[in-house]
Amino acid sequence: MSSKTTFEIEDKCLPPFFVKQKISVEKGDGVYVWDEEGKMYIDFTAGWGVTCIGHANPVITEALIDQGRKIIQNPNSGLTYSPARARLLSLLAEILPSNLTRVFFTNSGAEANDAAIKLARKVTGRSDIISTYQSFHGRTISTTSATGQPKHRDRYSPLMPNYRFVPYDDLEAMKCYLDENVAAVILEPIQGEGGVHIPSEGYLKEVSNLCKKNGSLLIVDEIQTGFFRTGPAFVTGSCDVKADFMTMAKGIAGGFPFGAFALSETIAKKLEIGDHGGTYCGNPLGCAVSYAVIKYLIDNNISKNVEEIGCLALKRMSLWPETYGNIVADIRGKGLLIMVEFQSEDIATNVKNECLSKGLFVTQTQGNGIRIFPALNIKKEELEEGLLIIEGAVKEISLTFQTLTF
């Protein structure tokens, strides 16, 4: 099949949810992908953060084949035990924050957030949820209602009630809104889709303390930051935050659709049979892939690679606001979750398009930003290759804007 045929079929048969890039990706290897005509691209999106150990990694392929030959879905699903699920639970226990001792598996991050919100209401007997402006928690009606961005919310009226919003990294606002009706606060330790906003030191821990004092629960959404994306396994554990729920997805299975939420023993004791469930709820195939991915991340000391490569990227990119100040407003990030903020949406669009024409996929975020989050096992020379393309695009567009101002 040719790209032209692929375009025609998808354009005819898929709903119009995306502005599609006219590229039909056929295969990948590490941080590289190829279209149907054989043109190679570098991927600095990691499939929106999921292909954390690169495309077509053999450890994933082998896990799929080995487990697929045994069993994919248990009879009666969650009502029977699974050695694949037990192995994954044991491995997760090595990297999860110490107070989060129970884990339930889902199909996506949105589903994990939805479940945590539902269960927080059940446990506390309260109805209200506090979220933050610029947050993103998913696309179900409940998690859309919990997302603090009008562009993701306003078109779906009526939304689910009982959601409140406060500015991110604002403890005084959080104090004002916490009352006896608040079941939980849902919070990203670093806002990802909202623009890679990093809170002040101690913010997460203080929110945890405020929740405990108020009798509210804390749901930490680590869907984008989890599994070594910023260096540590989870931001929650690295800053000694005692969350009641922590939600996970994206990097949990290297691109295989999978998610989870972890909860404390205290919360688990307040739950009962029938409070939650799911058809797949940790199917053996997903668990086997997730185990292989997480084992790879641990055994290859990916945390160190993320910290080293992330530092190199940020050090180099930190010069851009001064060198190309007419178009670059800010560079910020942690590990391999990085944001380039431009002076306007048009500039960001031009940079993204120029990168794509030169063979590099990047993600445009919040209109005027480009988010960079490649595979976590990216090599230094691969990073350099991609950054040269981005800087080349930035330089070219910066010169164009200088010419237009004269």
N, C-alpha and C positions, 0 to 999 in steps of 0.2 A: 504494500500500500504506500502511496506517496503522501507527502504533507498536504497537498491540495485536496486529496480525498478525505484525509483526516479532518481538515478544516471544515469541509462541506458537511460531513456527517455530524460533527459536534455542534456546528452552528445551527443545523436543522433540528437536532434532537435534544440538546441540553437547554434548560431554562436560561434566561439572559441575566445570570447573577454576576458575571465577571466581564470586565473589558479584557478580552483575550489578546495576549501577545501572539502574533502569527508565527509561532515556533512549535513544532511537534517533536517533543523529546522522546527518543526511542530507547536510549540506554544511558547508563552512567557508570562511572568508576571513580570512587573517592570523591574529590571535589569537582570532577569534570563530568559533563554530560554531552551527548551527541544528538543532533536532530536526525530526522529520517533521511536527509540528504548527506549526512556524514559530517556536518559542520560541528566543531567542538566549542563548548562554552565552559567557563568557570562558574561554579554555583556558590555565591556568597549569601544565599537565602536558606540553605539546608532544608528546602521544602517547608518554609515557615518554621524552621527550628527543629524539625523532627529527625532528619537524617544526620544524627549527631556523630555517627562514626563513618560517614560518607556513603555514597551510593554503591549498591551491589557489593557490600562487604561480605566476604565469604562466611564469616561467623553467623550472619543472619541466614544466608542461603542454606548452610549446613543445619542450622537449628530448625528451619522450616521443613527440610527434607526428612531429618531424623524423626522429628515429632509427627510430621504428616504421615509417616509410615506406621505410626503406632495408633494414635487417636487424635482427632481434632477437637471434638466436643463430647463431653461426658454424657451418658444417659442421666436424665434428671439433673443435669448441670450442677448447680451449687448444692444439691442434696447429696452428692457423692463426693468422695475425697479424690485428690489428684496429686500424684508424686511431682508432676511438673509445677503445679501451683505451690506445693510445700517447699520445693527447692528455691523457688523465687522468693517466697516469704522469708526463708532463712537468710538469703543473700541480702534482701532489703533491710533486714534487721541490723546488718553490719554498718549501714550508712544512714539510716533514718535518725532524726533527733531522738534521744534516748527515751523521752516520755511518750513517743508515739509508737505504741506496741501492737496495734491492730491495723490491718489493711484490708480494704475491699477493692476489687478490681472492676473497672468500668470499660467502656468502649472509647471514651473521649474525655478531654478536659472539661468541656461544658457539662457533661453528664456527672462528672465527679463534683463539680461546684454545685450543681443542682441538688445532688444528694446531700452534700454537707449542709446546705441551707435548710433543706427540708428536715434533716435530723436535728439540727440546732434548734429549730422551732419546737420539735417534739420533746427534746430533752429539757428545754427551759420553760416550756409552756408560754413563751412570749412570741410576738408576731413580727416585730420590726427588725430590719437588717440595715446596718450602716455600711455603705461603700464610699468610694472616693471619686471625685471628679477626675476624668481622663483614664479611669480604670477600664479594663476589658476582662470580662469573665465568661464569655461564651455567647452562643447564638440560639439557645433554646429560649422560650418566652420568659422563663424565670431568670436565666443568667443574662439575657438582654436587659431585663428590668433592673438587674444589679450592676449593669455597666454604665459608668458615669460619662458617657459621650452622647450628646443629642443626635449625632448622625447615625448612631447605631440603635437609638431608642425611639425617636419621635415618629417614625413611620408606622409603628406597630401598635398604635392606640386601639383599645385600652391595654396598658401594661399591667403587670401584676402589682398589686398595692403593697404598701408597707415597706418601701425602700426609701432610705434617707441618704443624702450625699453631703460629704464634707471635703474641703480641700485636702489634697495629699500632703503629707509632712506638716500638718498643722495640728498640734496637740491640743491647743486651746479650743479649736472648733470641735475636736473629738470629745473633749470634756463636756462641752455645751450640749451635744446631741445625745450623749449616753444617758439613758434614764431607765426606769423600771420596765419599759416596754421593749427594750432592745434585746433580742435573742442573741445576735452575733454581729461582729464586725468582720467583713471580708476584705482582705487586703493583699496586694501584691508587694513582695519585699523590694522589688524594683519594677516600676511600671514599664512594661515592654511595648505593646502595641500603642500605648498612649504617648510614647515618645522617649523611652528609656530615661525615666526620671528616677534618680537615686536619692533616697531620703537622708536626712541628717542622722549622724551616728546616735544610736540610742532610741530612735523613733519607734522602731518595731517593739523593742522591749518595753518601752513606756506604754504603748498601746496595749500590750499584753497585760501589764499591771493595772491599767485603767479598766480593762474588761473584767479582770478577776475581781476587782473592788466592786464593780457594778453588778456582778452576777451574770455577765454576758460572756459568750464564748468567742474565741478568736479563730477564724478560718484564714489560713495563709495560703494564697494561691501561688504555688511554685510551678505552675504548668510551663512557663517559659524559662524560669531561672533554675529549675531543678536539674539534677543529674549532670553537675559539673559545668553548666553553661557559664557561670561567672567565676569558676575556680573551685570553691568547695562543693561538696555533693549537694547541699542545700543551703541557701542563705539563712534559713531559719535556725539550723543547727550551729552555723558559724557565729551567729550573734547571740546565742544562748536564749532564744525566745521559746517560751513554753506554749506553743499553740495547742488548741483543742482538736482542730482538724488541719490537715495539710493536703492540698490537692496536687495531683501530678499527672502529666501526660507528655506529649511531644517527645523529648529525649528518652522516655522510659523504654521504648522498643525500637528505636532507630528508624522509624518510618512505618512500622506495622501499626495499624490503628489500635490503640490501647491507652488505658488511663487507670487511675487509682486514687483513692483517698485514704490517708492514715489518720487514726484517731487515738486518743489517750485511753488508758485503762479506765480512768474515771468516767469518761463518756461511755465507753463500751458497757460498763455495768448498768447504765441507765437505759440501754436499748434492749429490745425484745424481739423474739422471733416474729418475722413478718414486717418489721419496721422498714426494711429495704430488701431489694432483690434485683434480679436481672437474668435474662435468658443466658447470657454468655458468662458473666460474673467470674472472670478468671479462667477462660477456656484453656485447655492444655497447649494449644498451638501458640496463642498469644503469650502465655506464661513462659514457654520454652524460648521464644524469640527474645522476650524481655530479659530473661535470665542471661542469655548469651550476650546481649548488648551491655548490660550492667557489669557482667564479669569482665568483658573486654575493657570497659571504662576503668575499672579498678585495677586489673592486671597490668594495663599499659600506662598506669599513672597519668591518666588524662588530665587530672587536676593540675599537675605541674605544667603540662603542655599548654593548657588554657591560660594559666597565669603568665607564662613566659611569652607566648605568642600574643596574648592580649596586651601585655606591657609594650611589646615591640610595636604593635599596631597603634596604640594610643600615643606612644611617644612620637612616632612619625606623623601621625595625623594631627597632633596638637599644634603643629606649626601652620596648619592650613588657615585658621581664622586670621592670622597675621599676614600670611603670604597672599591669601585670596580673600581678604576681608570684604571686598565689594560683593561677594556672593556667599561666603561661608560665615555663618553667625556663631556656631558653637560645635564643639566635639565633646561627647561625653559617653561614658560607658564603664563597664566592669567586665573583666575577662573577655569573652568573645560575644558579648552583647553590646554593640556600639552604635551610636547615633551620630550622623552628620546632619546638623541643622543648617538649612540655607536661608537666605534672606527672603525668599518667596517660593510659592508653590511652583510657579513657572520654571524657576531655576532648577529646583529639584527634579521636575519632570524632564527637563532638557538633559541633566546629568544622567538620570536613569536611562534615558533613551540612547544617549551617547555611549554609555557603558555597554548596553546591550548590542549596539552596532559593532562594538569592539570585542564582543564575545564574553561579556560578564553579566550574570544575573545579580541584581540587587533589589531590595524591597523598598518602595516608597511608602513612608509612614507619616500620618498626620499632615498630609499635603506637602509641607515644606521640609520634610526630612527623608533621609535614606538610612535604613537600619541595616547593619552588617552583622550577620550571625552565621558564619560558615560552620562546616563540620568541625567538631572539637579536636579531631586528630589531624587537622590541617598542618602541613609542614611549612617551615619558614619560607622556603622558596616559592611555595604555592601562594602564601599570603602576599609576598612581595609582588608576584605576578598580578594578583588582583588589585593590590593597592596602586601599582603603576598605572593600571587602566583607569581607576577612579580618579587619581590625581591628574592624569592626562586629560580626562574629560573636564574636570574642575578647572584646570588651567586654560583649556581652550574656551570654555564658556566664560570664564573670568575676563579673558582678553576681549571676547565679543562684547561683553557688557561695558568694558572700559571704552571701547570704540563707540558704542551707542551713546555714551554720556558726553562725548565731545561734539 
